[in-house]
Amino acid sequence: MEDNIILRIKKLLALSENSNEYEAKVSMLKAQELLVKHKLSLKEIEDHKDINVIEGTTNVTFRQGKWKARLANLIAENFGCYHFYRTNKTHTIIFMGKDEDVTVCKIVLEYAVDSVNSVVKRFRYQYGKEGYSTKGLENDYASGFIEGLEYAFEKQKEENQEWGLVLVKDKEVVEAYEKKEFARSININTKFQGFNQAYFKGIEDGENFSISDRIAKEKEETLQIEN
């Protein structure tokens, strides 16, 4: 993938700590849009180009936070990749696919995890201040976040029907993945822990927004933060 596309996507996702909770989903949808447009333009001139299938290791690991694996699965499915884990005390998330798709998956996942953690931190402060336990809060907000983001991805694809063939896994990617051998599977199912406010807020964050160009707003927001 051209460096300027990667830089644009990184810039899109490089939000400040003061960002509101809607911007994570807005930015990830925008990243998908940029990737699709880039791939459509390449398809017109580079149909002959060989596909380079790679594995990309992320900086995202988990033991108890299984929601990270569910989030990785959602992102992989919406950017034409597979994901799997390398285990050594903790599980490290790895994407497999075309080089440009893997690059974007890594950027989006790492940013999304940071976004979830940022909102959960605020929720923990709120609940802790009121004397409530926060055990399980992270899981419930993340579950809502994932559900809302899945809805947003599906809505975006429905509105852009031509994206379907662009976002599916290429034959070469499927064949390479099917040749891999895995020692075991990991159960990534989670149970709702009862934090209704956090859960429904996560869903709301994913459903109630309009897609906007984060890059166009960046200068104004930076000035506001500095002031």
Protein Blocks (a to p, Z undefined) as FASTA:
>chain_A
ZZklmmmmmmmmmccfkbcfklmmmmmmmmmmmmmmmmmmmmmmmmmpccdddddddfbd
cfklmmlmmmmmmmmmmnopacddddehiacddddddfklmmmmmmmmmmmmmmmmmmmm
mmmmmmmmnopafehklmmmmmmmmmmmmmmmmmmmmmmmmlmmmmpccfklmmmmmmpc
cfbdcdfbdcdehiamlmmmmmmmmmnccdddfklmmmmmmmmmmZZ
